[in-house]
Amino acid sequence: MALGPNDLVLCSGTLARGISFEERLAAASAAGFDGVSLWGRDYRAARDEGLSDADMRSMLESHGLALGEIDPAWWWLPGAGDVHIPAELDTLDVFRFGEAEIFAIADALGARSLNAVDVFGGDWDTERAAEAFAGLCARATEHGLLVHIEWLSWSKIPDLRTALEIVQLAKAPNGGLNVDAWHFVRAGVDLEELRKVPGELVTAVQLDDGPVEPEENLMHATLHERALPGEGEFDLAGILGALDEIGAAAPIGVEVFSDDLHALGPAESARLAAAAAREVLEAGR
């Protein structure tokens, strides 16, 4: 099942951790999503529930859902793969899932793409980052995956300009960008800058919202305090309009890390996320 610009993807972080795989899929399906995204931890939890890969594939199919991106690729930049984070310090349960584990999940469930981020920084420049990204994309091709860079404003890939430079230097046919509204605004990206991006390089979009004025603790805010699309002050209509102008054809993810939303339970969280996204999409296109 292919995902395109008219499809909505329920991103993993929009639902609380600890829910079952069936609850996740049922909530997404009932809300009218076309796909879901997963973190490695979601897959591992499903296996711990006793589900096989075949079970999960069958459940995705029965709910009419595709698997969008798998999140995150944290190891790809120079030196990152050598970093060891003890399990007791890995509060997000990310770093035990390296490249081999993530590619195995993609193969098992048929993922569309892989989301790449910078976590650890380092002494590399954009040329070395581009070489590393090209290598990741080449390896991902063997698994049928697109790879998109999501810039994080506190990282060494802090903005659209840096992420785009890496992608363009890498020249990977399956390499692109993830335009997440939260990081778009927090990085201070201008809409004119987005309008200059070749549309085919935008291979993922994530909607969310928040105040224009940056929060005091960005890391905490991005993981706990995001708002549903349309319930904050971001210019989502402008972002979506610019994406349409450049011909971006990526599916639309809804990624709202929010303690308040999570407290409502998976079904209500998914319903509200889908309704908010559709309203914003109608206004912005």
Backbone as CSV, one residue per row, in Angstrom:
resi,resn,N_x,N_y,N_z,CA_x,CA_y,CA_z,C_x,C_y,C_z
1,MET,0.849,-1.191,0.000,0.000,0.000,0.000,0.885,1.242,0.000
2,ALA,0.848,2.009,-1.090,1.653,3.222,-1.200,0.994,4.356,-0.436
3,LEU,1.812,5.260,0.073,1.317,6.424,0.787,1.683,7.668,-0.004
4,GLY,0.711,8.559,-0.207,0.944,9.774,-0.962,0.462,11.004,-0.237
5,PRO,0.416,12.145,-0.921,0.132,13.427,-0.267,-1.282,13.560,0.270
6,ASN,-2.179,12.676,-0.126,-3.544,12.728,0.389,-3.769,11.749,1.540
7,ASP,-2.682,11.135,2.003,-2.785,10.135,3.060,-2.289,10.693,4.388
8,LEU,-2.981,10.313,5.456,-2.598,10.705,6.806,-1.916,9.535,7.512
9,VAL,-0.829,9.844,8.204,-0.079,8.845,8.962,-0.111,9.231,10.437
10,LEU,-0.536,8.305,11.271,-0.519,8.525,12.720,0.873,8.198,13.245
11,CYS,1.612,9.224,13.623,2.974,9.019,14.099,2.964,8.404,15.497
12,SER,3.962,7.611,15.761,4.027,6.860,17.008,3.846,7.749,18.234
13,GLY,4.517,8.899,18.240,4.524,9.749,19.425,3.206,10.411,19.751
14,THR,2.228,10.356,18.834,0.930,10.956,19.102,0.124,10.122,20.092
15,LEU,0.484,8.852,20.224,-0.151,7.986,21.204,0.811,7.702,22.344
16,ALA,0.276,7.444,23.504,1.104,7.184,24.682,1.867,5.878,24.535
17,ARG,3.011,5.823,25.145,3.754,4.564,25.229,2.993,3.590,26.127
18,GLY,3.184,2.304,25.864,2.597,1.306,26.736,1.295,0.734,26.241
19,ILE,0.734,1.299,25.167,-0.484,0.701,24.625,-0.103,-0.486,23.742
20,SER,-1.050,-1.379,23.520,-0.756,-2.565,22.725,-0.708,-2.229,21.238
21,PHE,-0.116,-3.120,20.476,-0.051,-2.954,19.022,-1.461,-2.896,18.442
22,GLU,-2.347,-3.754,18.924,-3.731,-3.757,18.438,-4.429,-2.446,18.760
23,GLU,-4.228,-1.918,19.970,-4.837,-0.637,20.324,-4.347,0.477,19.403
24,ARG,-3.054,0.460,19.089,-2.467,1.479,18.215,-3.123,1.430,16.839
25,LEU,-3.206,0.234,16.278,-3.757,0.106,14.938,-5.253,0.379,14.921
26,ALA,-5.967,-0.114,15.914,-7.406,0.101,15.971,-7.732,1.592,16.083
27,ALA,-6.965,2.317,16.896,-7.182,3.757,17.045,-6.921,4.478,15.731
28,ALA,-5.837,4.121,15.054,-5.501,4.755,13.782,-6.573,4.486,12.739
29,SER,-6.991,3.244,12.637,-7.986,2.865,11.646,-9.320,3.546,11.902
30,ALA,-9.771,3.538,13.142,-11.058,4.138,13.479,-11.073,5.638,13.202
31,ALA,-9.928,6.292,13.349,-9.839,7.737,13.107,-9.675,8.069,11.632
32,GLY,-9.496,7.063,10.796,-9.383,7.298,9.365,-7.979,7.529,8.849
33,PHE,-6.969,7.169,9.636,-5.596,7.272,9.154,-5.339,6.189,8.101
34,ASP,-4.390,6.481,7.226,-4.018,5.535,6.170,-2.765,4.743,6.526
35,GLY,-2.025,5.221,7.504,-0.807,4.542,7.903,-0.418,4.919,9.315
36,VAL,0.598,4.238,9.810,1.174,4.538,11.115,2.689,4.583,10.974
37,SER,3.331,5.250,11.900,4.778,5.142,12.015,5.102,4.388,13.294
38,LEU,6.275,3.805,13.340,6.695,3.037,14.510,8.117,3.409,14.901
39,TRP,8.393,3.347,16.175,9.755,3.350,16.684,10.150,1.886,16.919
40,GLY,11.438,1.658,17.026,11.896,0.306,17.316,11.253,-0.248,18.575
41,ARG,11.048,0.605,19.550,10.468,0.162,20.821,9.041,-0.344,20.641
42,ASP,8.292,0.220,19.675,6.920,-0.229,19.436,6.912,-1.655,18.890
43,TYR,7.842,-1.904,17.982,7.955,-3.257,17.414,8.358,-4.242,18.501
44,ARG,9.343,-3.876,19.312,9.818,-4.772,20.354,8.709,-5.076,21.366
45,ALA,7.922,-4.067,21.692,6.816,-4.279,22.621,5.795,-5.247,22.038
46,ALA,5.544,-5.125,20.731,4.597,-6.040,20.087,5.121,-7.470,20.105
47,ARG,6.410,-7.627,19.870,6.984,-8.977,19.948,6.895,-9.516,21.374
48,ASP,7.111,-8.642,22.352,7.004,-9.058,23.749,5.566,-9.434,24.120
49,GLU,4.595,-8.877,23.385,3.201,-9.264,23.587,2.916,-10.674,23.064
50,GLY,3.875,-11.198,22.285,3.684,-12.517,21.704,3.331,-12.506,20.232
51,LEU,3.346,-11.328,19.620,3.009,-11.229,18.208,4.214,-11.584,17.345
52,SER,3.974,-12.309,16.278,5.011,-12.608,15.299,5.001,-11.527,14.223
53,ASP,6.031,-11.535,13.362,6.033,-10.600,12.241,4.814,-10.825,11.354
54,ALA,4.485,-12.068,11.124,3.311,-12.382,10.310,2.032,-11.849,10.952
55,ASP,1.947,-11.955,12.272,0.789,-11.406,12.983,0.671,-9.903,12.746
56,MET,1.776,-9.205,12.884,1.751,-7.752,12.741,1.418,-7.344,11.308
57,ARG,1.978,-8.041,10.334,1.642,-7.739,8.941,0.159,-7.957,8.687
58,SER,-0.374,-9.048,9.213,-1.787,-9.349,9.037,-2.661,-8.293,9.710
59,MET,-2.250,-7.822,10.876,-3.022,-6.813,11.598,-3.010,-5.477,10.857
60,LEU,-1.856,-5.107,10.327,-1.790,-3.886,9.524,-2.731,-3.982,8.333
61,GLU,-2.699,-5.111,7.655,-3.543,-5.300,6.479,-5.018,-5.287,6.852
62,SER,-5.384,-5.967,7.927,-6.795,-6.041,8.305,-7.343,-4.689,8.722
63,HIS,-6.478,-3.825,9.229,-6.903,-2.477,9.600,-6.769,-1.491,8.442
64,GLY,-6.283,-1.960,7.297,-6.148,-1.089,6.136,-5.071,-0.041,6.290
65,LEU,-3.998,-0.398,6.984,-2.938,0.562,7.290,-1.610,0.160,6.669
66,ALA,-0.877,1.152,6.197,0.492,0.955,5.741,1.435,1.396,6.852
67,LEU,2.658,0.911,6.801,3.693,1.377,7.726,4.487,2.475,7.039
68,GLY,4.375,3.697,7.580,5.112,4.824,7.037,6.566,4.756,7.455
69,GLU,7.009,5.731,8.236,8.425,5.731,8.601,8.694,4.937,9.872
70,ILE,9.942,4.493,9.978,10.479,3.949,11.218,11.425,4.997,11.783
71,ASP,11.383,5.194,13.079,12.066,6.295,13.742,12.893,5.772,14.909
72,PRO,14.023,6.313,15.237,14.866,7.152,14.400,16.152,6.420,14.018
73,ALA,16.789,6.859,12.940,18.159,6.446,12.634,19.089,7.441,13.326
74,TRP,19.773,6.983,14.350,20.599,7.864,15.182,22.093,7.594,14.995
75,TRP,22.468,6.522,14.315,23.829,5.992,14.292,24.630,6.393,13.069
76,TRP,24.048,7.079,12.100,24.608,7.176,10.754,25.726,8.194,10.596
77,LEU,25.780,9.197,11.438,26.804,10.235,11.304,28.145,9.767,11.861
78,PRO,29.257,10.356,11.405,30.576,9.918,11.867,30.683,9.900,13.385
79,GLY,31.058,8.759,13.927,31.263,8.601,15.358,30.029,8.225,16.142
80,ALA,28.838,8.442,15.593,27.612,8.205,16.356,27.431,6.733,16.696
81,GLY,27.762,5.873,15.750,27.573,4.446,15.971,28.467,3.874,17.052
82,ASP,29.516,4.615,17.422,30.440,4.145,18.458,29.998,4.527,19.865
83,VAL,28.963,5.356,19.959,28.479,5.807,21.263,27.634,4.715,21.902
84,HIS,27.899,4.438,23.155,27.114,3.443,23.888,26.342,4.138,24.999
85,ILE,25.029,4.004,24.955,24.163,4.563,25.991,23.630,3.409,26.832
86,PRO,23.956,3.347,28.116,23.442,2.262,28.960,21.920,2.261,28.988
87,ALA,21.347,1.094,29.095,19.889,0.961,29.061,19.209,1.826,30.111
88,GLU,19.819,1.943,31.299,19.189,2.703,32.379,19.149,4.208,32.082
89,LEU,19.982,4.662,31.147,19.997,6.077,30.765,19.214,6.342,29.484
90,ASP,18.816,5.285,28.817,18.098,5.404,27.549,16.599,5.485,27.842
91,THR,16.157,6.635,28.358,14.777,6.769,28.818,13.760,6.687,27.680
92,LEU,14.182,7.018,26.462,13.271,6.928,25.326,13.315,5.561,24.645
93,ASP,14.186,4.680,25.137,14.312,3.332,24.580,14.589,3.393,23.080
94,VAL,15.668,4.070,22.731,16.040,4.293,21.335,17.317,3.557,20.955
95,PHE,18.330,3.609,21.819,19.678,3.297,21.378,20.012,1.816,21.333
96,ARG,19.092,0.967,21.784,19.345,-0.461,21.596,18.940,-0.920,20.201
97,PHE,18.333,-0.022,19.422,17.907,-0.364,18.072,18.828,0.324,17.073
98,GLY,19.840,-0.427,16.626,20.775,0.092,15.651,20.321,-0.226,14.233
99,GLU,21.239,-0.079,13.306,20.878,-0.233,11.899,20.365,-1.630,11.575
100,ALA,21.028,-2.643,12.056,20.597,-4.006,11.739,19.194,-4.264,12.257
101,GLU,18.904,-3.806,13.469,17.587,-4.037,14.056,16.495,-3.264,13.305
102,ILE,16.783,-2.021,12.965,15.779,-1.199,12.287,15.515,-1.718,10.874
103,PHE,16.566,-2.094,10.149,16.355,-2.639,8.809,15.575,-3.958,8.878
104,ALA,15.811,-4.742,9.911,15.070,-6.000,10.057,13.582,-5.720,10.277
105,ILE,13.264,-4.684,11.047,11.864,-4.317,11.259,11.240,-3.855,9.948
106,ALA,11.979,-3.044,9.200,11.470,-2.565,7.910,11.182,-3.722,6.970
107,ASP,12.088,-4.692,6.932,11.878,-5.863,6.085,10.677,-6.673,6.547
108,ALA,10.541,-6.819,7.855,9.474,-7.653,8.395,8.093,-7.075,8.148
109,LEU,7.968,-5.735,8.217,6.644,-5.105,8.177,6.403,-4.267,6.930
110,GLY,7.427,-4.083,6.099,7.225,-3.354,4.855,7.129,-1.853,5.019
111,ALA,8.113,-1.237,5.658,8.086,0.206,5.902,8.369,0.998,4.629
112,ARG,7.861,2.228,4.602,8.106,3.135,3.483,9.436,3.865,3.615
113,SER,9.768,4.323,4.851,10.925,5.207,4.988,11.560,5.107,6.366
114,LEU,12.721,5.733,6.470,13.509,5.777,7.697,13.798,7.227,8.020
115,ASN,13.600,7.628,9.273,13.828,9.001,9.683,15.202,9.141,10.325
116,ALA,16.043,10.007,9.760,17.427,10.157,10.216,17.612,11.479,10.947
117,VAL,18.271,11.422,12.105,18.502,12.615,12.913,19.944,12.623,13.425
118,ASP,20.386,13.816,13.832,21.658,13.941,14.547,21.370,14.015,16.033
119,VAL,21.992,13.124,16.778,21.798,13.096,18.232,23.045,13.554,18.972
120,PHE,24.211,13.159,18.483,25.429,13.329,19.268,26.358,14.432,18.758
121,GLY,26.081,15.019,17.593,26.995,16.016,17.062,28.343,15.398,16.723
122,GLY,29.408,16.174,16.824,30.741,15.669,16.503,31.541,16.707,15.766
123,ASP,32.725,16.307,15.291,33.601,17.253,14.603,33.473,17.172,13.086
124,TRP,32.451,16.493,12.576,32.232,16.365,11.145,31.687,17.668,10.552
125,ASP,31.932,17.837,9.236,31.347,18.961,8.514,30.266,18.433,7.581
126,THR,29.658,19.311,6.806,28.547,18.875,5.963,28.989,17.903,4.880
127,GLU,30.239,18.030,4.409,30.718,17.091,3.401,30.810,15.678,3.959
128,ARG,31.346,15.551,5.153,31.424,14.222,5.777,30.041,13.707,6.140
129,ALA,29.164,14.602,6.571,27.796,14.193,6.866,27.107,13.689,5.602
130,ALA,27.361,14.355,4.480,26.759,13.939,3.218,27.276,12.568,2.789
131,GLU,28.560,12.326,2.994,29.108,11.002,2.684,28.430,9.925,3.532
132,ALA,28.239,10.237,4.809,27.587,9.274,5.703,26.132,9.069,5.311
133,PHE,25.468,10.148,4.923,24.064,10.033,4.519,23.937,9.229,3.235
134,ALA,24.846,9.459,2.297,24.828,8.688,1.053,24.999,7.204,1.351
135,GLY,25.884,6.879,2.291,26.077,5.478,2.660,24.840,4.877,3.287
136,LEU,24.198,5.629,4.201,22.962,5.145,4.816,21.885,4.920,3.759
137,CYS,21.764,5.861,2.835,20.745,5.726,1.783,21.024,4.515,0.897
138,ALA,22.294,4.290,0.589,22.639,3.139,-0.251,22.270,1.834,0.441
139,ARG,22.547,1.753,1.719,22.204,0.533,2.456,20.686,0.401,2.592
140,ALA,20.003,1.538,2.765,18.546,1.510,2.892,17.877,1.077,1.590
141,THR,18.508,1.378,0.470,17.952,0.975,-0.822,17.767,-0.535,-0.893
142,GLU,18.673,-1.261,-0.274,18.580,-2.724,-0.280,17.334,-3.213,0.458
143,HIS,16.714,-2.331,1.240,15.516,-2.684,1.999,14.278,-1.932,1.493
144,GLY,14.435,-1.291,0.341,13.310,-0.590,-0.269,12.869,0.657,0.467
145,LEU,13.796,1.309,1.176,13.435,2.437,2.032,13.864,3.778,1.465
146,LEU,13.003,4.769,1.589,13.414,6.161,1.499,14.072,6.528,2.826
147,VAL,14.925,7.560,2.810,15.532,8.064,4.049,15.396,9.584,4.052
148,HIS,14.838,10.138,5.134,14.698,11.586,5.223,15.370,12.105,6.487
149,ILE,16.030,13.244,6.335,16.662,13.906,7.475,15.646,14.840,8.135
150,GLU,15.494,14.697,9.438,14.695,15.624,10.231,15.658,16.493,11.032
151,TRP,15.660,17.791,10.742,16.548,18.666,11.505,15.976,18.914,12.885
152,LEU,16.874,19.042,13.869,16.512,19.320,15.258,17.254,20.584,15.668
153,SER,16.547,21.564,16.160,17.140,22.887,16.332,18.297,22.919,17.311
154,TRP,18.403,21.937,18.213,19.497,21.908,19.179,20.662,21.042,18.703
155,SER,20.584,20.479,17.510,21.592,19.534,17.027,22.570,20.210,16.074
156,LYS,23.463,19.444,15.506,24.404,19.967,14.523,23.785,20.001,13.121
157,ILE,22.582,19.452,12.990,21.763,19.667,11.786,20.546,20.430,12.289
158,PRO,20.701,21.762,12.491,19.702,22.517,13.249,18.597,23.149,12.416
159,ASP,18.729,23.097,11.087,17.776,23.860,10.280,17.665,23.276,8.880
160,LEU,16.740,23.818,8.127,16.493,23.358,6.763,17.717,23.534,5.885
161,ARG,18.401,24.658,5.999,19.560,24.919,5.145,20.606,23.820,5.283
162,THR,20.921,23.439,6.515,21.940,22.417,6.748,21.475,21.057,6.256
163,ALA,20.239,20.698,6.577,19.710,19.403,6.145,19.669,19.314,4.627
164,LEU,19.233,20.382,3.974,19.152,20.384,2.512,20.535,20.271,1.884
165,GLU,21.507,20.960,2.453,22.868,20.876,1.913,23.385,19.447,1.972
166,ILE,23.147,18.771,3.069,23.591,17.383,3.210,22.902,16.497,2.182
167,VAL,21.605,16.649,2.047,20.848,15.827,1.095,21.323,16.081,-0.333
168,GLN,21.527,17.327,-0.690,21.933,17.632,-2.063,23.357,17.192,-2.349
169,LEU,24.241,17.296,-1.362,25.610,16.811,-1.567,25.651,15.290,-1.687
170,ALA,24.773,14.614,-0.959,24.761,13.150,-0.970,24.284,12.595,-2.310
171,LYS,23.365,13.292,-2.968,22.849,12.896,-4.286,22.295,11.473,-4.285
172,ALA,21.652,11.095,-3.199,21.067,9.753,-3.109,19.649,9.787,-3.671
173,PRO,19.335,8.912,-4.612,17.990,8.927,-5.202,16.870,8.730,-4.189
174,ASN,17.164,8.052,-3.091,16.137,7.795,-2.072,16.307,8.687,-0.852
175,GLY,17.119,9.735,-0.950,17.348,10.635,0.181,16.503,11.888,0.097
176,GLY,16.032,12.367,1.239,15.203,13.564,1.240,15.117,14.206,2.610
177,LEU,14.080,15.003,2.793,13.889,15.811,4.001,12.564,15.481,4.673
178,ASN,12.564,15.593,5.988,11.336,15.510,6.778,11.035,16.921,7.289
179,VAL,9.945,17.501,6.816,9.539,18.832,7.264,8.549,18.674,8.415
180,ASP,9.053,18.797,9.626,8.240,18.731,10.838,7.944,20.169,11.253
181,ALA,6.663,20.509,11.372,6.283,21.892,11.653,6.918,22.419,12.933
182,TRP,7.028,21.576,13.975,7.582,22.039,15.238,9.034,22.474,15.060
183,HIS,9.823,21.646,14.397,11.229,21.986,14.191,11.395,23.070,13.135
184,PHE,10.471,23.156,12.200,10.465,24.244,11.224,10.388,25.588,11.940
185,VAL,9.424,25.703,12.851,9.231,26.970,13.556,10.352,27.223,14.555
186,ARG,10.742,26.207,15.302,11.766,26.411,16.314,13.134,26.741,15.698
187,ALA,13.361,26.323,14.457,14.612,26.657,13.775,14.545,28.020,13.101
188,GLY,13.377,28.661,13.124,13.232,29.972,12.504,13.308,29.945,10.995
189,VAL,12.869,28.843,10.394,12.911,28.726,8.937,11.867,29.657,8.324
190,ASP,12.253,30.313,7.238,11.364,31.229,6.533,10.630,30.482,5.427
191,LEU,9.385,30.842,5.175,8.625,30.175,4.128,9.278,30.321,2.761
192,GLU,9.931,31.453,2.509,10.607,31.632,1.230,11.735,30.619,1.056
193,GLU,12.374,30.269,2.157,13.423,29.252,2.113,12.833,27.903,1.717
194,LEU,11.672,27.579,2.267,11.015,26.320,1.918,10.590,26.316,0.457
195,ARG,10.157,27.446,-0.051,9.703,27.519,-1.443,10.832,27.278,-2.449
196,LYS,12.070,27.365,-1.993,13.217,27.135,-2.879,13.677,25.683,-2.895
197,VAL,13.067,24.847,-2.059,13.457,23.444,-1.983,12.799,22.671,-3.126
198,PRO,13.546,21.855,-3.861,12.913,21.007,-4.871,11.879,20.093,-4.210
199,GLY,10.675,20.112,-4.717,9.585,19.397,-4.071,9.837,17.921,-3.902
200,GLU,10.573,17.314,-4.853,10.812,15.877,-4.772,11.718,15.496,-3.614
201,LEU,12.387,16.489,-3.026,13.260,16.190,-1.892,12.515,16.166,-0.556
202,VAL,11.269,16.607,-0.534,10.473,16.515,0.689,9.761,15.170,0.663
203,THR,10.263,14.250,1.469,9.718,12.890,1.440,8.943,12.537,2.710
204,ALA,8.844,13.468,3.649,8.015,13.281,4.843,7.591,14.644,5.359
205,VAL,6.378,14.702,5.894,5.843,15.918,6.508,5.193,15.509,7.827
206,GLN,5.413,16.308,8.862,4.790,16.036,10.161,4.139,17.307,10.684
207,LEU,2.857,17.203,10.996,2.101,18.335,11.513,1.989,18.276,13.026
208,ASP,2.058,19.423,13.636,1.923,19.627,15.071,1.824,21.132,15.256
209,ASP,1.759,21.598,16.469,1.570,23.028,16.676,2.130,23.418,18.032
210,GLY,2.148,24.710,18.289,2.672,25.210,19.545,2.716,26.721,19.532
211,PRO,3.236,27.331,20.579,3.354,28.786,20.630,4.480,29.277,19.737
212,VAL,4.332,30.473,19.215,5.409,31.057,18.411,6.636,31.309,19.275
213,GLU,6.403,31.794,20.493,7.523,32.058,21.404,8.097,30.731,21.888
214,PRO,9.405,30.492,21.695,9.989,29.206,22.083,9.842,28.920,23.568
215,GLU,9.619,27.672,23.886,9.540,27.246,25.275,10.914,27.340,25.925
216,GLU,10.930,27.401,27.242,12.204,27.529,27.965,13.066,26.283,27.793
217,ASN,12.455,25.115,27.817,13.162,23.845,27.666,12.648,23.170,26.399
218,LEU,13.384,23.339,25.290,12.909,22.836,24.009,12.804,21.316,23.991
219,MET,13.759,20.641,24.590,13.735,19.184,24.585,12.503,18.651,25.313
220,HIS,12.199,19.232,26.452,11.013,18.799,27.195,9.750,19.139,26.413
221,ALA,9.719,20.331,25.845,8.523,20.770,25.131,8.225,19.892,23.931
222,THR,9.264,19.530,23.176,9.021,18.754,21.963,8.533,17.347,22.269
223,LEU,8.846,16.829,23.446,8.449,15.468,23.813,7.212,15.409,24.701
224,HIS,6.757,16.564,25.211,5.653,16.542,26.170,4.592,17.621,25.971
225,GLU,4.889,18.669,25.204,4.005,19.837,25.225,3.543,20.293,23.846
226,ARG,3.657,19.479,22.831,3.179,19.904,21.527,1.650,20.032,21.537
227,ALA,1.153,20.850,20.627,-0.294,21.034,20.487,-0.781,20.378,19.201
228,LEU,-2.063,20.051,19.180,-2.663,19.527,17.959,-2.602,20.586,16.859
229,PRO,-2.517,20.165,15.606,-2.523,21.138,14.511,-3.728,22.069,14.592
230,GLY,-3.452,23.368,14.495,-4.522,24.351,14.558,-4.822,24.859,15.945
231,GLU,-4.234,24.252,16.974,-4.496,24.687,18.341,-3.360,25.521,18.921
232,GLY,-2.388,25.848,18.088,-1.281,26.698,18.503,-1.174,27.915,17.602
233,GLU,0.035,28.439,17.482,0.254,29.686,16.746,1.125,29.514,15.510
234,PHE,1.470,28.275,15.159,2.302,28.061,13.980,1.520,28.418,12.706
235,ASP,2.236,28.875,11.702,1.616,29.173,10.410,1.566,27.893,9.575
236,LEU,0.710,26.987,9.981,0.618,25.708,9.278,0.066,25.881,7.870
237,ALA,-0.869,26.812,7.694,-1.403,27.061,6.363,-0.295,27.531,5.424
238,GLY,0.592,28.364,5.941,1.713,28.838,5.127,2.663,27.717,4.763
239,ILE,2.970,26.857,5.729,3.869,25.725,5.469,3.255,24.787,4.446
240,LEU,1.992,24.438,4.632,1.328,23.526,3.702,1.190,24.156,2.321
241,GLY,0.903,25.450,2.286,0.812,26.130,1.001,2.135,26.114,0.253
242,ALA,3.229,26.342,0.974,4.552,26.313,0.349,4.886,24.916,-0.155
243,LEU,4.538,23.896,0.627,4.788,22.520,0.200,4.003,22.200,-1.065
244,ASP,2.776,22.665,-1.158,1.996,22.452,-2.370,2.608,23.194,-3.564
245,GLU,3.097,24.404,-3.310,3.700,25.198,-4.387,4.901,24.496,-5.008
246,ILE,5.695,23.807,-4.190,6.893,23.156,-4.730,6.614,21.728,-5.200
247,GLY,5.367,21.290,-5.069,4.993,19.968,-5.559,5.407,18.825,-4.669
248,ALA,5.549,19.070,-3.370,5.885,17.982,-2.444,4.751,16.965,-2.436
249,ALA,5.106,15.698,-2.499,4.101,14.634,-2.608,4.194,13.633,-1.470
250,ALA,4.683,14.078,-0.315,4.843,13.179,0.827,3.528,13.007,1.565
251,PRO,3.343,11.851,2.194,2.185,11.700,3.087,2.297,12.652,4.262
252,ILE,1.185,12.909,4.912,1.131,13.868,6.014,1.067,13.117,7.340
253,GLY,2.140,13.200,8.088,2.157,12.610,9.417,1.617,13.591,10.446
254,VAL,1.044,13.058,11.510,0.599,13.893,12.630,1.385,13.428,13.848
255,GLU,2.304,14.274,14.313,3.193,13.895,15.409,3.038,14.899,16.543
256,VAL,2.224,14.543,17.519,1.925,15.440,18.631,2.308,14.757,19.936
257,PHE,3.559,14.929,20.332,3.989,14.463,21.653,3.347,15.385,22.686
258,SER,2.395,14.874,23.437,1.675,15.716,24.396,1.188,14.867,25.552
259,ASP,1.615,15.197,26.742,1.144,14.472,27.923,-0.365,14.601,28.072
260,ASP,-0.898,15.784,27.787,-2.345,15.995,27.923,-3.107,15.137,26.920
261,LEU,-2.619,15.078,25.705,-3.289,14.261,24.684,-3.187,12.787,25.030
262,HIS,-2.021,12.339,25.441,-1.831,10.931,25.789,-2.796,10.485,26.891
263,ALA,-3.086,11.389,27.799,-3.948,11.042,28.937,-5.373,10.717,28.512
264,LEU,-5.741,11.082,27.294,-7.099,10.837,26.815,-7.302,9.418,26.306
265,GLY,-6.224,8.680,26.151,-6.328,7.323,25.631,-6.124,7.285,24.127
266,PRO,-5.759,6.120,23.586,-5.380,6.038,22.171,-6.502,6.377,21.198
267,ALA,-7.718,5.915,21.450,-8.812,6.149,20.505,-9.133,7.635,20.384
268,GLU,-9.242,8.313,21.523,-9.562,9.737,21.501,-8.384,10.558,20.986
269,SER,-7.163,10.188,21.348,-5.985,10.895,20.841,-5.933,10.837,19.327
270,ALA,-6.150,9.653,18.772,-6.105,9.482,17.317,-7.243,10.243,16.649
271,ARG,-8.429,10.193,17.236,-9.582,10.887,16.651,-9.337,12.394,16.591
272,LEU,-8.863,12.950,17.696,-8.600,14.380,17.727,-7.477,14.762,16.774
273,ALA,-6.434,13.935,16.694,-5.308,14.227,15.804,-5.750,14.235,14.347
274,ALA,-6.561,13.254,13.965,-7.026,13.182,12.576,-7.934,14.361,12.247
275,ALA,-8.859,14.676,13.134,-9.787,15.776,12.881,-9.048,17.103,12.772
276,ALA,-8.073,17.325,13.663,-7.308,18.574,13.632,-6.491,18.683,12.354
277,ALA,-5.862,17.588,11.953,-5.049,17.609,10.742,-5.903,17.886,9.511
278,ARG,-7.056,17.241,9.425,-7.916,17.453,8.254,-8.382,18.902,8.167
279,GLU,-8.704,19.495,9.302,-9.156,20.883,9.298,-8.038,21.806,8.819
280,VAL,-6.825,21.581,9.279,-5.698,22.402,8.872,-5.380,22.183,7.388
281,LEU,-5.454,20.955,6.933,-5.180,20.659,5.529,-6.194,21.341,4.613
282,GLU,-7.436,21.346,5.012,-8.464,21.998,4.204,-8.216,23.499,4.122
283,ALA,-7.719,24.084,5.208,-7.468,25.520,5.226,-6.195,25.891,4.478
284,GLY,-5.230,24.968,4.453,-3.913,25.294,3.907,-3.708,24.903,2.455
285,ARG,-4.716,24.257,1.857,-4.544,23.802,0.468,-5.613,24.391,-0.435
